[in-house]
Amino acid sequence: MSEPKKTMEELVTPADGTSAGTPDTGTSQNTAKDTKKKPIRGNKRKKKLKKILIWVLIILAVIAFIGHKMGFFGQNAGAQNAETYDTYSVGRRDIQNVLTGTGTLAPADSYTVTALASGEITEDYFEEGDVVTKDQLLMKIDSENLVSSLERAQNSYDNAKKSLSDLYKDRDDLTVRSDYSGILQVMDLEVGDEVMKGAVIGSIIDRDTMLIDIPFMQADTFGMAKGNTAVLTVSDTLEQITGTIDKISPSYKVNENGVKTVDVTIAVKNPGVITENTSATAKIGDYSCTESAKFYYNVNKQITSDGSGKVKTVVKDEGDYVNKGDTVLILESETLDDSIDKAERSLKEAANSLKDAGDAFDNYEITAPISGTVVEKNYKQGEKIGSSGNGNTIAVIYDLSSLKFDMNIDELDIDSLALGQEVNITSDAKPGKSYVGKITNISIQGTTSNGTTYYPITVTLDDYGSDEDGGKLRPGMNIDAEIILEKVENVLAVPVDAVGRGNKVKVIKNPEAYASSDTGMKQGEKDTTAMPDMSEAPDMPENGEMTLPAGFTPSENGSYSTVPKTAEYTEVTVETGISDDDYIEITSGLEEGDVVIVESSDRTARDWQQQMMNGMGGNMGEGPGDGGPSGGGPGGPGM
């Protein structure tokens, strides 16, 4: 037997007879609390689900984008791609080829000043941050104990030098020279003969000029002068010879008759018959001599040796004419040669000892090896440097007249660079600032890695900012560098993929007819085929609709579009210029505004996003529970 149907009131009335609409006091309070909390909990849960759904849809969109790139879309997408051409409206742009790299800044030069001596610092002339010049005195270390050592080394050097100088003089004396001009007489020496110091080698006689000392009355000599002409009469032959006064004696003599006389020396050219036994009288002007006298040779001198040794070479033989200063004989002495060798070694040792002493003394005076700024100072006056001395860092100096860094350049690009070429530089440490450096060195020695050779270059920045504008770069900062190899501005350009083999380009014949085609982007819309930036999730608008990525700015030229594959085109041959990764310069063959086919260009961002929207069933904002009242559902209020 079937039970009678219950009314709605019976269905909602509890078994204990309590009305569902009139609960007891405690139950009423609990119900009131629940009634306030439930809508809030439902809202939070749905908002959380909504955010999760957004992220799920974003991930699905990324997967769909990749699937579109790989050609894994369904039949619809494939059909659409098969039915359209991607095109580009020829426009103007700047194109440049650049090399990029990174580096770490370093000073133009740097030097670590170390102490090579130990002791107390007695004088200190610099502080950290000071600008110093090369060879500037920085510090002095107590060097009192070195003074006596330096003096002894100096004395030893001076003595060794004098001893060697004396031996060199003795060696020079082994060369026998004549102090006079004339005929060499009375020399009887051969190679190998022993010659002692002071021995007579021979004599020099000048027979061409004969001298005679003839007395004249003292009173008569007052009217005579050197160079006056004299006439001499040879006693034996009465031959008269003309001569000149060579000198007049300053003193007088008294002859046997009590007359004061003065000797007058007369020089005559020997006609060949005058000897030292020939006598003559003389008359000078109106004055006659008081008596005759005998001729003698102008030169009659002995040659002696100033050194001792064996005859090595006979340069002049007896009877040869010798000029003053000519070498007559050369001696040799093994003993003297040995002494010289020993003295030269002694002098060299003394010089080294003196240098060492001087260097040691110099080590106690610390100077700046380069000009620059002191960036580190580790000692000051009164402190002691360790006993070992070596390796104690006194200071570090940076030459900050410029900064530099190194870059490695591929072997394919190295010949494109030149000394003095400009390099554009930026640094994350100085946002918004840019700098210009120049290539100052290109190494000819490369290093090979994975089959590619790289050559280091050095870039120098003479102007690297200032503290006033906060843009001053510092050593150790990391930088990004860009070297422009080629650059053109405001030139006609098309995507690289639009130019085929043989520089052929496909040009749409009547692009205006497809300006409103529904198969793709409208003419003038910009293509952004790159993957949208998903680093930050977009906020969901209140209406639940997701906006398209930025970048679809309409422009007359320099833009992407699509046309149906039924569109007619013609192939033209173009001339090209430089290119970058995306675009190539057109120097002839196309005009601005021409629409060309880009063979391998991908679908635009709007295409894949629209396909995703269609595939997901419409509005992303219409998720479960969206738009309904809080707490709504079967059995809820309002039923």
C-alpha positions as CSV (number, residue, x, y, z in Angstrom):
1,M,0.0,0.0,0.0
2,S,1.5,3.3,-1.1
3,E,2.1,6.0,1.4
4,P,0.1,9.2,1.0
5,K,2.0,12.1,-0.6
6,K,3.4,14.6,1.8
7,T,2.8,18.3,1.4
8,M,5.7,20.7,1.1
9,E,5.2,21.8,4.7
10,E,5.5,18.2,5.9
11,L,8.6,17.7,3.9
12,V,10.3,20.6,5.6
13,T,9.0,19.9,9.1
14,P,11.3,17.9,11.3
15,A,10.2,14.6,12.9
16,D,10.1,16.1,16.4
17,G,7.3,18.4,15.2
18,T,9.3,21.6,15.4
19,S,8.6,23.9,12.6
20,A,11.4,24.4,10.2
21,G,10.5,28.1,10.1
22,T,10.3,28.4,13.9
23,P,13.4,26.8,15.5
24,D,14.2,27.1,19.2
25,T,16.5,29.9,20.4
26,G,19.8,28.0,20.2
27,T,19.0,26.6,16.8
28,S,17.9,30.0,15.6
29,Q,21.3,31.6,16.6
30,N,23.3,28.9,14.8
31,T,21.2,29.2,11.7
32,A,21.7,32.9,11.7
33,K,25.5,32.5,11.9
34,D,25.5,30.0,9.1
35,T,23.3,32.2,6.9
36,K,25.9,35.0,7.2
37,K,28.9,32.8,6.5
38,K,27.7,30.7,3.6
39,P,27.6,33.4,0.9
40,I,31.1,34.6,1.9
41,R,32.6,31.1,1.7
42,G,31.0,30.5,-1.6
43,N,32.4,33.8,-3.1
44,K,35.9,33.0,-2.0
45,R,35.8,29.5,-3.4
46,K,34.5,30.7,-6.7
47,K,37.1,33.4,-7.0
48,K,39.8,30.9,-6.3
49,L,38.3,28.5,-8.9
50,K,38.2,31.4,-11.3
51,K,41.9,32.2,-10.9
52,I,42.8,28.5,-11.3
53,L,40.7,28.4,-14.4
54,I,42.5,31.5,-15.8
55,W,45.8,29.8,-15.3
56,V,44.6,26.6,-16.9
57,L,43.3,28.5,-19.9
58,I,46.7,30.3,-20.2
59,I,48.6,27.0,-20.1
60,L,46.2,25.6,-22.7
61,A,46.7,28.7,-24.8
62,V,50.5,28.2,-24.7
63,I,50.1,24.5,-25.7
64,A,47.8,25.5,-28.5
65,F,50.3,28.1,-29.7
66,I,53.0,25.5,-29.8
67,G,50.7,23.0,-31.5
68,H,49.9,25.7,-34.1
69,K,53.6,26.3,-34.7
70,M,54.2,22.6,-35.1
71,G,51.1,22.1,-37.4
72,F,49.1,20.0,-34.9
73,F,45.9,21.9,-35.1
74,G,42.8,20.2,-36.4
75,Q,41.5,20.2,-39.9
76,N,40.0,23.7,-39.6
77,A,43.3,25.3,-38.8
78,G,45.2,23.4,-41.5
79,A,42.6,24.3,-44.0
80,Q,42.8,28.0,-43.1
81,N,46.6,28.1,-43.4
82,A,46.3,26.2,-46.7
83,E,43.9,28.9,-48.0
84,T,45.9,32.1,-47.2
85,Y,49.3,33.8,-47.9
86,D,51.0,35.8,-45.2
87,T,52.0,39.1,-46.7
88,Y,54.0,42.2,-45.8
89,S,53.5,45.8,-47.0
90,V,56.8,47.2,-48.0
91,G,57.9,50.1,-45.7
92,R,60.9,52.0,-44.5
93,R,63.0,51.1,-41.4
94,D,66.5,51.2,-40.0
95,I,68.7,48.1,-40.3
96,Q,72.0,47.4,-38.7
97,N,74.3,44.5,-38.2
98,V,75.7,44.4,-34.7
99,L,78.0,42.2,-32.6
100,T,77.1,41.9,-28.9
101,G,79.0,40.8,-25.9
102,T,79.6,41.3,-22.2
103,G,82.6,42.2,-20.1
104,T,83.8,43.3,-16.8
105,L,85.4,46.8,-16.4
106,A,88.9,47.2,-15.3
107,P,91.2,50.3,-14.8
108,A,93.5,51.3,-17.6
109,D,96.4,50.0,-15.4
110,S,96.8,48.8,-11.9
111,Y,99.7,48.1,-9.6
112,T,100.1,46.4,-6.3
113,V,102.9,48.2,-4.3
114,T,104.8,45.7,-2.2
115,A,107.6,46.2,0.3
116,L,110.9,44.4,-0.4
117,A,112.4,45.5,2.9
118,S,111.4,45.2,6.5
119,G,111.5,47.7,9.4
120,E,109.7,50.6,10.9
121,I,108.0,53.2,8.6
122,T,109.6,56.5,9.4
123,E,107.8,58.7,6.9
124,D,104.4,58.5,5.2
125,Y,103.4,60.8,2.4
126,F,100.0,59.6,1.1
127,E,96.5,58.5,2.0
128,E,93.9,56.2,0.4
129,G,92.0,58.1,-2.3
130,D,95.0,60.4,-3.1
131,V,96.0,60.8,-6.7
132,V,99.8,60.1,-7.1
133,T,102.2,60.5,-10.0
134,K,104.8,58.0,-11.2
135,D,108.0,57.8,-9.1
136,Q,106.4,59.9,-6.3
137,L,107.8,59.1,-2.9
138,L,105.1,57.3,-0.8
139,M,107.0,56.0,2.3
140,K,110.4,55.6,3.9
141,I,111.5,52.7,6.0
142,D,114.3,52.9,8.6
143,S,117.5,52.2,6.6
144,E,120.2,53.3,9.1
145,N,121.9,49.9,9.1
146,L,122.4,50.1,5.3
147,V,124.5,53.3,5.2
148,S,127.8,51.7,6.2
149,S,127.3,48.9,3.8
150,L,126.7,51.3,0.9
151,E,129.8,53.3,1.8
152,R,131.9,50.1,1.8
153,A,130.5,49.0,-1.5
154,Q,131.3,52.4,-3.0
155,N,134.9,52.4,-1.8
156,S,135.5,48.9,-3.2
157,Y,134.1,50.0,-6.5
158,D,136.3,53.1,-6.7
159,N,139.5,51.2,-5.8
160,A,138.7,48.5,-8.4
161,K,138.1,51.1,-11.0
162,K,141.4,52.9,-10.3
163,S,143.4,49.7,-10.4
164,L,141.9,48.8,-13.8
165,S,142.5,52.3,-15.1
166,D,146.2,52.0,-14.1
167,L,146.5,48.6,-15.9
168,Y,144.9,50.1,-19.0
169,K,147.5,52.8,-19.0
170,D,150.3,50.2,-18.7
171,R,148.8,48.4,-21.7
172,D,148.8,51.7,-23.6
173,D,152.5,52.0,-22.8
174,L,153.2,48.8,-24.7
175,T,152.7,50.9,-27.8
176,V,155.9,52.9,-28.4
177,R,155.3,56.2,-30.2
178,S,157.6,59.0,-31.4
179,D,157.3,62.4,-29.8
180,Y,159.1,64.0,-32.7
181,S,159.2,64.1,-36.5
182,G,162.4,63.0,-38.3
183,I,164.5,60.1,-39.5
184,L,164.5,57.0,-37.2
185,Q,168.1,56.2,-36.3
186,V,169.9,53.6,-34.2
187,M,167.1,51.0,-33.8
188,D,168.1,47.3,-33.7
189,L,165.1,45.3,-32.4
190,E,163.3,42.3,-33.7
191,V,160.1,40.5,-32.8
192,G,160.4,38.5,-29.6
193,D,163.1,40.7,-28.1
194,E,162.6,41.7,-24.5
195,V,162.3,45.5,-23.8
196,M,162.4,46.9,-20.3
197,K,160.6,50.0,-19.1
198,G,162.9,53.1,-19.9
199,A,165.0,51.3,-22.5
200,V,166.2,53.3,-25.5
201,I,164.4,52.1,-28.7
202,G,166.2,54.5,-31.1
203,S,166.6,58.2,-32.0
204,I,164.9,60.7,-34.2
205,I,167.1,63.1,-36.3
206,D,165.8,66.0,-38.4
207,R,168.5,66.7,-41.0
208,D,166.3,68.9,-43.2
209,T,166.5,71.8,-40.8
210,M,169.8,72.9,-39.2
211,L,170.2,75.2,-36.2
212,I,173.2,77.4,-35.2
213,D,173.7,79.5,-32.1
214,I,175.8,82.6,-33.0
215,P,176.8,85.3,-30.5
216,F,176.0,89.0,-31.3
217,M,176.8,92.1,-29.2
218,Q,174.1,92.6,-26.6
219,A,173.4,96.1,-27.8
220,D,172.9,94.9,-31.4
221,T,170.3,92.3,-30.3
222,F,167.9,95.1,-29.1
223,G,167.1,95.8,-32.7
224,M,166.5,92.1,-33.6
225,A,163.3,90.0,-33.5
226,K,162.3,86.4,-34.1
227,G,161.7,85.8,-37.8
228,N,164.2,88.4,-39.0
229,T,166.3,87.3,-42.0
230,A,169.9,86.3,-41.4
231,V,172.7,85.6,-44.0
232,L,175.2,82.9,-43.0
233,T,178.6,82.3,-44.6
234,V,179.9,78.7,-44.4
235,S,183.5,78.8,-43.1
236,D,184.9,76.1,-45.3
237,T,183.4,77.0,-48.6
238,L,182.4,80.6,-48.0
239,E,179.0,79.7,-49.4
240,Q,176.2,82.0,-48.2
241,I,172.9,80.6,-46.9
242,T,169.8,82.5,-45.9
243,G,168.1,81.7,-42.6
244,T,165.7,83.2,-40.0
245,I,166.0,84.0,-36.4
246,D,164.3,81.2,-34.4
247,K,164.9,82.7,-30.9
248,I,167.1,85.2,-29.0
249,S,168.5,84.1,-25.7
250,P,167.2,86.2,-22.8
251,S,170.6,86.1,-21.0
252,Y,174.0,87.4,-22.0
253,K,177.6,86.2,-21.7
254,V,180.9,88.2,-21.4
255,N,183.6,87.1,-23.9
256,E,187.3,87.1,-23.4
257,N,187.5,90.7,-24.6
258,G,185.0,91.8,-21.9
259,V,182.2,92.4,-24.4
260,K,178.6,91.3,-23.5
261,T,177.2,89.0,-26.1
262,V,173.8,87.3,-26.6
263,D,173.3,84.0,-28.5
264,V,170.9,84.2,-31.4
265,T,169.5,80.9,-32.8
266,I,169.2,80.8,-36.6
267,A,167.4,78.1,-38.5
268,V,168.3,77.3,-42.1
269,K,167.2,74.7,-44.7
270,N,169.9,72.2,-45.2
271,P,171.0,72.2,-48.8
272,G,172.4,68.7,-48.2
273,V,176.0,69.5,-47.4
274,I,175.7,70.8,-43.8
275,T,176.5,68.5,-41.0
276,E,177.1,69.0,-37.3
277,N,180.8,69.7,-38.0
278,T,180.0,72.6,-40.3
279,S,180.7,76.1,-38.9
280,A,179.6,79.5,-40.2
281,T,179.3,83.2,-39.4
282,A,176.2,85.3,-39.6
283,K,175.0,88.9,-40.4
284,I,171.6,90.2,-39.5
285,G,170.9,93.4,-41.2
286,D,173.9,95.7,-40.4
287,Y,174.8,93.7,-37.4
288,S,177.6,91.1,-37.6
289,C,178.2,88.2,-35.1
290,T,181.2,88.4,-32.8
291,E,182.5,84.9,-33.7
292,S,181.6,81.7,-35.7
293,A,179.7,78.7,-34.4
294,K,178.8,75.1,-35.5
295,F,175.5,73.8,-36.9
296,Y,173.5,71.1,-35.1
297,Y,170.4,69.1,-36.1
298,N,167.0,70.6,-35.4
299,V,165.9,67.3,-33.8
300,N,168.1,64.7,-32.3
301,K,166.1,62.9,-29.6
302,Q,166.0,59.4,-28.2
303,I,162.9,57.2,-28.2
304,T,162.4,55.3,-24.9
305,S,159.8,52.6,-23.9
306,D,157.3,53.4,-21.1
307,G,156.4,49.7,-20.7
308,S,158.0,46.3,-20.4
309,G,157.3,43.3,-22.6
310,K,158.4,41.4,-25.7
311,V,158.4,43.0,-29.2
312,K,155.2,41.9,-30.9
313,T,155.4,44.1,-34.0
314,V,158.1,46.4,-35.5
315,V,156.2,49.2,-37.2
316,K,159.0,51.5,-38.3
317,D,162.5,50.4,-39.3
318,E,165.8,52.3,-39.0
319,G,166.0,55.0,-41.7
320,D,162.2,55.5,-42.0
321,Y,160.8,59.0,-41.7
322,V,158.5,59.3,-38.6
323,N,155.9,61.9,-37.9
324,K,155.2,63.0,-34.4
325,G,152.8,60.5,-32.7
326,D,153.5,57.7,-35.1
327,T,153.8,54.1,-33.6
328,V,157.3,52.8,-33.9
329,L,157.0,49.5,-31.9
330,I,154.3,47.3,-30.2
331,L,155.1,45.2,-27.2
332,E,153.1,42.5,-25.5
333,S,152.9,41.2,-21.9
334,E,151.0,38.0,-20.9
335,T,151.4,39.0,-17.2
336,L,149.8,42.4,-17.9
337,D,146.9,40.8,-19.8
338,D,146.2,38.4,-16.9
339,S,146.3,41.3,-14.5
340,I,143.8,43.2,-16.6
341,D,141.4,40.3,-16.9
342,K,141.5,39.9,-13.1
343,A,141.0,43.6,-12.5
344,E,138.0,43.6,-14.9
345,R,136.4,40.8,-13.0
346,S,137.0,42.6,-9.8
347,L,135.5,45.8,-11.1
348,K,132.4,43.9,-12.3
349,E,131.9,42.3,-8.9
350,A,132.4,45.6,-7.2
351,A,129.8,47.2,-9.5
352,N,127.3,44.4,-8.8
353,S,127.9,44.8,-5.0
354,L,127.4,48.5,-5.3
355,K,124.2,48.0,-7.3
356,D,122.9,45.5,-4.8
357,A,123.6,47.9,-2.0
358,G,122.0,50.7,-3.9
359,D,118.9,48.6,-4.7
360,A,118.6,47.5,-1.1
361,F,118.8,51.1,-0.1
362,D,116.1,52.0,-2.7
363,N,113.9,49.3,-1.3
364,Y,113.7,51.4,1.9
365,E,112.2,54.3,-0.2
366,I,108.8,53.2,-1.6
367,T,107.7,55.1,-4.7
368,A,104.6,55.0,-7.0
369,P,105.3,52.7,-10.0
370,I,102.4,54.3,-12.0
371,S,100.3,57.5,-11.9
372,G,96.8,56.9,-10.6
373,T,94.5,56.8,-7.6
374,V,95.3,55.0,-4.4
375,V,92.4,52.6,-3.8
376,E,94.0,50.6,-0.9
377,K,96.5,51.5,1.8
378,N,97.6,49.0,4.4
379,Y,100.4,50.6,6.4
380,K,101.1,54.0,8.0
381,Q,103.9,55.9,9.8
382,G,105.1,54.2,12.9
383,E,104.0,50.7,11.9
384,K,106.5,47.9,11.2
385,I,106.7,45.9,8.1
386,G,107.2,42.2,8.6
387,S,110.7,40.7,8.9
388,S,110.3,38.7,5.7
389,G,109.7,41.9,3.7
390,N,108.7,40.2,0.5
391,G,105.0,40.2,-0.4
392,N,103.9,42.9,2.1
393,T,101.3,44.9,0.2
394,I,101.7,48.6,1.0
395,A,99.0,49.9,-1.4
396,V,97.1,49.3,-4.6
397,I,97.0,52.0,-7.3
398,Y,94.5,52.2,-10.1
399,D,95.1,54.3,-13.2
400,L,91.6,55.6,-13.7
401,S,92.3,57.9,-16.7
402,S,90.2,55.4,-18.6
403,L,88.4,52.0,-18.1
404,K,88.7,49.0,-20.3
405,F,87.3,45.5,-20.8
406,D,87.9,42.5,-23.1
407,M,85.5,40.8,-25.5
408,N,85.9,37.5,-27.5
409,I,85.1,37.9,-31.2
410,D,84.2,35.0,-33.5
411,E,86.8,34.3,-36.3
412,L,84.0,35.1,-38.8
413,D,83.6,38.6,-37.5
414,I,87.1,39.6,-36.4
415,D,88.1,41.0,-39.8
416,S,85.1,43.4,-39.6
417,L,86.6,45.3,-36.7
418,A,89.3,48.0,-36.7
419,L,91.3,49.9,-34.1
420,G,89.4,53.1,-33.1
421,Q,86.0,51.6,-34.0
422,E,83.2,52.8,-31.6
423,V,81.5,50.4,-29.2
424,N,78.1,51.2,-27.5
425,I,78.1,50.3,-23.9
426,T,75.4,49.9,-21.2
427,S,75.3,48.5,-17.7
428,D,72.6,47.2,-15.5
429,A,74.2,49.1,-12.7
430,K,73.5,52.4,-14.4
431,P,70.0,52.0,-15.9
432,G,69.2,54.6,-18.6
433,K,72.8,55.5,-19.1
434,S,74.8,54.8,-22.3
435,Y,78.5,55.1,-23.0
436,V,80.8,55.0,-26.0
437,G,84.2,53.2,-26.1
438,K,86.8,52.5,-28.7
439,I,88.6,49.3,-29.8
440,T,92.2,49.8,-28.7
441,N,93.6,46.4,-29.3
442,I,92.8,43.4,-31.5
443,S,94.8,40.3,-30.6
444,I,96.3,38.2,-33.3
445,Q,96.4,35.2,-31.0
446,G,93.1,33.3,-30.8
447,T,91.8,30.5,-28.7
448,T,89.8,27.6,-30.1
449,S,86.7,26.1,-28.5
450,N,84.4,23.5,-30.0
451,G,85.8,24.0,-33.4
452,T,85.5,27.8,-33.4
453,T,88.3,30.3,-32.9
454,Y,87.8,33.4,-30.9
455,Y,90.0,36.5,-30.8
456,P,90.1,38.8,-27.8
457,I,89.7,42.6,-28.3
458,T,90.2,45.4,-25.8
459,V,87.7,48.2,-25.6
460,T,88.7,51.4,-23.8
461,L,86.3,54.1,-22.3
462,D,87.9,57.5,-21.9
463,D,84.6,59.0,-20.8
464,Y,82.8,56.7,-18.4
465,G,80.4,59.1,-16.6
466,S,80.6,61.4,-13.6
467,D,79.5,61.3,-9.9
468,E,77.4,64.5,-10.5
469,D,74.8,62.7,-12.7
470,G,75.1,59.4,-10.9
471,G,76.3,57.7,-14.1
472,K,79.9,57.0,-13.3
473,L,81.0,53.5,-14.0
474,R,83.5,51.7,-11.7
475,P,86.0,49.0,-12.1
476,G,84.4,45.6,-11.6
477,M,81.0,46.5,-13.0
478,N,79.5,44.2,-15.6
479,I,78.6,45.8,-19.0
480,D,76.9,44.9,-22.2
481,A,78.6,46.0,-25.4
482,E,77.3,46.4,-29.0
483,I,79.5,47.0,-32.0
484,I,77.7,48.2,-35.1
485,L,79.2,46.6,-38.2
486,E,76.9,48.1,-40.8
487,K,73.9,50.5,-40.5
488,V,71.4,52.1,-42.9
489,E,68.6,54.4,-42.0
490,N,65.1,54.9,-43.5
491,V,65.5,52.3,-46.3
492,L,63.0,50.1,-48.0
493,A,63.0,46.7,-46.3
494,V,61.1,43.4,-46.3
495,P,61.2,40.4,-44.1
496,V,64.2,38.1,-44.9
497,D,61.7,35.2,-45.6
498,A,60.1,37.3,-48.4
499,V,63.2,37.0,-50.6
500,G,63.7,33.7,-52.3
501,R,66.4,32.1,-54.3
502,G,67.9,34.3,-57.0
503,N,66.6,37.4,-55.1
504,K,63.0,36.6,-56.3
505,V,60.1,38.3,-54.5
506,K,56.4,37.6,-55.0
507,V,54.3,40.8,-55.3
508,I,50.5,40.8,-54.9
509,K,49.0,42.4,-58.0
510,N,45.9,43.9,-56.5
511,P,46.3,44.1,-52.7
512,E,43.5,46.6,-52.2
513,A,41.0,43.9,-53.1
514,Y,41.9,41.9,-50.0
515,A,42.1,44.7,-47.5
516,S,38.9,43.4,-45.7
517,S,39.5,39.7,-46.0
518,D,38.1,37.6,-43.2
519,T,40.8,35.0,-43.5
520,G,43.3,36.8,-41.4
521,M,44.5,40.2,-40.2
522,K,43.2,43.3,-41.9
523,Q,45.6,45.3,-44.1
524,G,47.7,47.6,-41.8
525,E,47.6,45.4,-38.7
526,K,51.0,44.6,-37.3
527,D,52.1,41.0,-37.0
528,T,53.6,39.7,-33.7
529,T,54.2,36.1,-34.4
530,A,56.4,35.8,-31.3
531,M,55.2,34.0,-28.3
532,P,53.1,36.3,-26.0
533,D,54.8,37.2,-22.7
534,M,53.2,35.0,-20.0
535,S,55.6,36.0,-17.2
536,E,52.7,37.7,-15.5
537,A,49.1,36.4,-15.6
538,P,46.7,39.0,-17.0
539,D,44.0,40.3,-14.7
540,M,40.5,39.0,-15.5
541,P,38.1,41.8,-16.4
542,E,34.8,42.0,-14.7
543,N,33.0,40.9,-17.8
544,G,35.2,37.8,-18.0
545,E,36.7,38.6,-21.4
546,M,40.4,38.3,-22.1
547,T,42.0,41.2,-24.0
548,L,44.4,40.6,-26.9
549,P,48.1,41.2,-26.5
550,A,49.5,44.7,-27.3
551,G,51.2,45.3,-30.7
552,F,48.4,45.3,-33.2
553,T,48.9,49.0,-34.2
554,P,47.6,49.9,-37.6
555,S,50.1,51.4,-40.0
556,E,50.1,52.1,-43.7
557,N,53.4,50.5,-44.6
558,G,55.8,48.1,-42.9
559,S,53.0,45.8,-41.7
560,Y,51.8,42.2,-42.0
561,S,48.5,40.9,-43.4
562,T,47.0,37.8,-45.1
563,V,45.4,37.3,-48.5
564,P,43.6,34.3,-49.9
565,K,45.7,31.9,-52.0
566,T,43.5,32.8,-55.0
567,A,45.2,36.2,-55.0
568,E,47.3,36.9,-58.1
569,Y,51.0,37.8,-57.8
570,T,54.0,38.4,-60.0
571,E,57.7,37.5,-59.3
572,V,60.2,40.4,-59.5
573,T,64.0,40.3,-59.1
574,V,65.3,42.7,-56.5
575,E,68.7,44.0,-55.4
576,T,69.4,43.8,-51.8
577,G,71.7,45.6,-49.3
578,I,72.5,44.7,-45.7
579,S,70.3,42.6,-43.4
580,D,69.7,41.7,-39.8
581,D,68.1,38.7,-38.3
582,D,64.6,39.7,-39.5
583,Y,64.7,42.2,-42.3
584,I,66.7,42.9,-45.5
585,E,67.3,46.1,-47.3
586,I,65.8,46.5,-50.8
587,T,67.9,48.8,-53.0
588,S,65.9,48.3,-56.2
589,G,62.9,46.3,-57.6
590,L,60.2,47.3,-55.1
591,E,58.4,50.4,-54.1
592,E,57.0,51.5,-50.8
593,G,53.6,50.1,-50.3
594,D,54.1,47.0,-52.4
595,V,52.6,43.9,-50.8
596,V,54.9,40.9,-50.9
597,I,54.3,37.3,-49.9
598,V,56.3,36.1,-46.9
599,E,56.6,32.4,-47.6
600,S,57.5,31.0,-44.1
601,S,55.8,33.6,-41.9
602,D,53.7,32.1,-39.2
603,R,50.1,33.0,-38.3
604,T,49.7,36.1,-36.3
605,A,49.0,36.3,-32.6
606,R,45.4,37.2,-33.3
607,D,44.9,34.1,-35.4
608,W,46.0,31.6,-32.9
609,Q,44.3,33.3,-30.0
610,Q,41.0,33.5,-31.9
611,Q,41.3,29.8,-32.7
612,M,41.9,29.1,-29.1
613,M,38.9,31.1,-28.1
614,N,36.8,29.2,-30.6
615,G,38.1,25.8,-29.5
616,M,37.5,26.6,-25.8
617,G,33.8,27.3,-26.4
618,G,33.6,31.1,-26.2
619,N,34.0,33.4,-23.3
620,M,36.7,32.5,-20.8
621,G,34.7,34.3,-18.1
622,E,31.7,31.9,-18.2
623,G,33.0,29.3,-15.8
624,P,30.9,27.1,-13.4
625,G,28.9,29.2,-11.0
626,D,29.6,32.5,-12.7
627,G,26.7,34.8,-13.0
628,G,24.4,32.8,-10.5
629,P,23.4,34.1,-7.1
630,S,25.4,33.1,-4.1
631,G,24.3,29.8,-2.6
632,G,22.0,29.1,-5.6
633,G,21.3,25.6,-6.8
634,P,18.7,22.8,-6.4
635,G,16.8,23.2,-3.1
636,G,18.2,26.6,-2.6
637,P,16.3,29.8,-2.0
638,G,14.2,30.8,-4.8
639,M,13.2,27.3,-5.8
